[in-house]
């Protein structure tokens, strides 16, 4: 389990990892992941084509994405960082591995308006220059997830200014094109900080914050996303 500890605010945060060998009944003492002051984490690691574990993190102080690598899950080092120019810095990267081994990451845009996207063909050692993903976004968190079908799922706020609606879209060509966004949650509240997984039965589970007052859980499948 990866989490952030921020004794003096987010600009002084650090990433810690704890392990459980009994399905979450007990946990090891926290261990600090090596990284700059201000390091934070939102989304889980994945295994690269090289067999390494790559953890997407970010720097709350300098507002850049960070990628930490480990061969054994025990010790971690900073592999790379992704910079974008002010006022459109990037944080909170979400990472997927395509069938080719290429890594694709979406990143929250501090300057709002759109989501960043970048790619790596070197297991995260270097990254292409980030570009506008083509999706509107109010500078809020978004998650990308590779499904068992090979399709990519994107959960995000489909608006340049507000954290509503919370929408989903699918890509069957590695992020080259996407289905029209479909609202997962809409209304007068705000819907943010999505976290998505797919279970063995193929169902997609999405959790998100409603108005920063409650957590909602929605279950869906790919067919629902593309249905009229």
N, C-alpha and C positions, 0 to 999 in steps of 0.2 A: 504494500500500500504506500503510495506516494502522497505527501501532503506538504503544505507550506506552513512555516512558523514565522510570525512577523512581530517580534517583541517591540519594535519601535515604528510600526507602520509598514506598508507594503514596500517602501523603498529600502527597508532593511531586512526583508524577508530572506529565508533560506529554505531549500528543499530537504526534507527528511524522508527516509524510507524505513518501513517496518515490515516484518515478515511473519506469516502464520503458517504452521505446519499441521494445523488441526481444524481447517475450514473456518477460521476466524474466531475460534473460541479463546485463543490467547495469542499474544503478539510479542515479538522481540522488542528490546529497547530501540528507540529511534537512532538511526545513523544519518549523519549529515552528508549529502551529496556535494562533492566539490564543485564550486561554482562561484561566480561573482556575488557580492552583496546585492540584494534585490532579486535574486533568483526565485522563481515561482513556477508552479506547475498546475495544469488543468486537465490534460488528457493523457491517456495511458501510453506506455511504450509499445513498440512492435519489434519483431525480429527481421533484420535485413537479409538480403540475399547472401551476405557474407556469414550469416549466423550470429551476428552481434545483436544485442538489445539496444534499441535507440529510443531514448526518452525525449519527447518534445517538451521544452520548458520555455521560459521567457524571463526577461530582465525588466522588472518594474521600474527600476531607476533610469535606465537608458532607453527603455521601450524598444526592445529588439527580441527576436526569437532566438532561443538557444537549443542546441541538440546535444544531449549527453549520451555517451556510449559505455557499454559494459559487455565483457565477454562471459561473465559468470553471474551477473545480477548482484554481486557483492560490492565491488568497487566500481566507481563511475568517474569518467573524465569528460570534460567539455570537448566535443568533437568539432563543432562549428557554430557560427552565429549568422543570422540574416538581418541585414540593416535595410531600412528604407528612410527616405528623407523626411524631415519635419515639413508640414505638420501631420504627415500621414505615416507615422511610425507603426510598427507592427508588434502584436503580442498574442499570446494564447494560441499557438499553432496546433492544428489537428492533423494527424499524419496517417496516411494509408500507403500500403505497398501494392503496386499493380502486379499483374501476372508476369510481366517482363522483368520484374525486379526494381523498376523505377519507383522512386518515392515521390509522392505528391502531398503537398501541405497547403491547407488554407490557413489564413492568419487574420486575426481581428485587426481592423484599421483604426488606430487611435484617432485619426482625423475624420472618421465617419465616412459616409457616402457609399462605400463599396467594400467588398472583401478582397484581401490579397490572396494570390495563389503563387506557388513556386514549385519547382521540381528538382530532383537530384538523381543522377544516374551513377553516382559514386557512393551509395549507401550513406548519404548525409555528410560526406566529407566536404563537399562544395554544393552550392545551389545556384540555379538559374536566377537571373534578375527577377524579382517579384513583379507581377503584373496584376492589373485589374481583372478580377474573375468574371466580370460581367454581371454579377449579382449585386443588387442594392443591399445596403446594410447600414444601420445607424451607429456603427462602432461597437457592436455587441458580439458576444461569443457565438461561434458557430462550430458544429462538429461534422466532420466527414468520416464515413465508415464504409469499409469494403464488405459487401454482403457475400453470403455463400454462393450466390449465383454468379459472382464476379462483378455485378453492378456496384456502382458507388452511390451512397446515400449522403445527401447534404441536408442538415437541419439548421435553419438560420432564420433571422428576422428579415422578412422581405419588404424592407422599407429603408429609405435613406435617412429617416429622421426619428422614427419611433420603434420601440421594441414590441411591435405588433404589426401584422400577425406573426406567429411562429409558423414557418412553412417548411415543407420537405420537397426535395427534387431528386431524380435519379439520373445517372449517366451509365450508358452501356458501352461507352468507348473511351474509358479511362479519363473522363473529365473533359473530353473534347466538346461534347454537347450535352445538354441537360433537358429533361422534361420540364414543361411549365410548372412553376412552383405551385404547390397545393397547400392551403392553410390547414395547419394542424390545430391551432388555437387562435381565436380571434375574438374581439370584444373590446370593452372599455378599459380593461386592465392591461398590464404589460406581461409579456411572456418571454422569459430569457434563461440564459445559462443551461442550454440543453445538454443532456448526456444520453447517448444511445448505445444499445447493444443488440445483437441478434442471438437468440437462443437456438438450441439444436433443432427445434421444431420449425424453424424458419421464420418465426414471428419476430418483429422488431419492437423493442421496448424503448420508449422515450420518456425521460423524466425532465421536468423543467420547473422553473420558479414562476409562480403566478403572483405578480405584484410584490415580489420579494417578501411575501407573507406566508405562502404555503407552497408545497411541492406537489405537482400533479404527475400522474403516471398514465401514459397512453400506450395501447398495444395496437399495432397495425401490421400490414404485409405489403409487399410490393404491388400487388394487384390493386389495392386501395389507392395507392399513390397515383397510378396511371388511369384509374377509372374516371369517367365523366363526373 
